[in-house]
Amino acid sequence: MVMNDSLDNGRANHAPVHKAVVTRTRTKMTKDESHELICKEHNIKRYFSDPCLIGLSRHIIDIEDCGPISVYVQGDIERMKDGPVIMTIHDVGSSFHSMVEFTNHEDMQEVKNRCLFLHVSIFGQSHKAPDLPHDFPSLEKIGLGLVTVLDQLQIKTVVVMGEGAGANIALRFGMFHPTRTAGLVLVQCTANVANISMMEKLMTMIQGPSAMVNENEPQLNHKNIGMYAEAYKNRTSCAEDINKRINFDVLLVNGCNTDFYEESLEIYSKIKPGLASIIKIDDITDPLREAPEKVADPLILFVQGLGWMPTAKRKVSRDLEKEKSMEEMTDRPQLTRRISMEQYDTPNLRKYSQEH
């Protein structure tokens, strides 16, 4: 079924079969899931049975042919829904927590203070999630269906940021819904069918014993991770449609210690000239975790290029301002002691004696 990308009077239209349900609960749902919105003033221990996550609200939205999906909103949705809005999609073997961690990094503060974030939690990939009761949808179906999130939250356009499998979904979203896509930020993205050797490495990584999961990391359901990985492995190629479907800006980000750079170069070569930028970060494998500060600055420039956040400052600018401020403090003459008004009125007899 073709989804309607149009908006009427600020509200999204979609066929009646899209009976999307949005819930914003603030009561306990299960013994493993606490309040959906944590007050910022509460001084609580960070724990993953309630997604990390001070100030986030959870929306459960039913997606046709996929099932209900959780979206965690970071920011004031009523005030910021007109943009800029960034929708994030996480990789296999991680959860939406990884995207929240990146958003909360100190070098993302300029973006976080000016943007609304929609963190998509892919089916069954949350902390202590039960086994999925249904088949895992294809990446194509997820990319097609995620427009329902925008429809239900009454958001016109988004920048979609994805990593790994999430980047593939983000790419498909943009190609299915170009009128709802302001831009794409694709971290370690591929548009081709699966590379067997790469998938073997991925499966080896995610099938490790759950006992190795640190208490400060989400406890993910390995069976559900395997289902997500299998969907990623069985993906179809979308490379042949890139040139004719992408008419918006794209930022491709890669670590140099992976095979994804060559894949990203191919995507870059297929996008119309002037619409794509590609970044290769030296000496790292995982850009969002190993070098978030090197992703934050290009992201700021990218979003500014779309006409948003003109006053946001990159790390380089902030560091220069801080250095300049320190220099001014150093050069400023310092008074060794305060002089009272009475002392100001006392004649300097020594000065007068020298003059006469």
C-alpha positions, 0 to 999 in steps of 0.5 A: 500500500502506498502511504500518503506523504501529504499534510492538510492544515498541519495534520497528517493524512493517511488511509484508515487502515493506519490506525496508529495508536499513540500513548504517553503513559506515566504509570508503571507498565510492567515490573521491568518498565518504570515511569515513561517520563522521569522528572528532571529534578529527581536524583535517581540512579541511572538504570536501563529498565527505564530507558536512560532517561531523564526527560524522555517521553515514550510514544507507542505507534502502530506501523502497518505491516510491522506492528507497534514501535516505541519512539522516545521523544527528547525535547519539547514536542509542542514547541519544536515540532516545526523543526529542526527535528532529527529522527534517529535509528540505531544499529544491530546489537545496540538500542536507542540508548546509543543514540541518546548517549550521542545526543547527550554528549557535551559536544552535541549540547548546541544541537540538543538545545535547539532540536527535537529528537525522535529516537526510534527503538527498533522492534524487540531491541530495548532493555530486557525486551521479551521475545518478539511475538511476531516475525521481524519486518524487512528493513524495506517495510520499516523504512516505508512505515516509519512515516506513520511516526511523523503523521501521528506526531504531526511533524512535517519533515525530519533529518533522519540519522541512522547507524549501520542497519539503522542507516540502511533504514534511514536511506530507504525512508528518504527514498520512499518519502522525499517530501518528508525528508529534510536530509539524511545523516548516514553512519556506516551505511550500505545500500547493497545486499549483504556482504557475507564476511561482514555479516559473519563478523557481525553475528560473531559480535552479537552472539556473545554471552549475555553475562558479558553485558556491563551493568551500565549497558542495556540488557538486550534480548539476543534472540531479538538481536538475531532477528534484526541481524537476519533482516539486515542480512536479507536486505535487498539492494536499493543502490540502483534507485538512489540517483532518481529518488534522492533530491535532498542533502546527505551526510555520510560518516565513516570510520577508516577501520571498517569496510563501510567506507567503500560502501559509502563511496558508492552511495556518494557517487550515485547521489546528484552532485552537490547534494552529498558530503562524505567524511572519513574519521581516522584511526577509529571503527565506531564513530559515534562511540569512539569520536562523537566530537568528530561527528558533532561538528559536521552534523552542526554544519550539515543542519546549518546548511539546511537553514536551521540553527544559524547561531549554533557553535562548533567545538572549534569556535567554542574552544577559540572563544574560551581561549580568547576569554582566558587571554583577556582575563590574563591581560587585564590589569589586576588591582592588588587591593581596593582603595577606599574613598578616604584614601582617594581624598588624602593628598599625596604629599610625596608627589607634591614635595618632588614637584616643588 
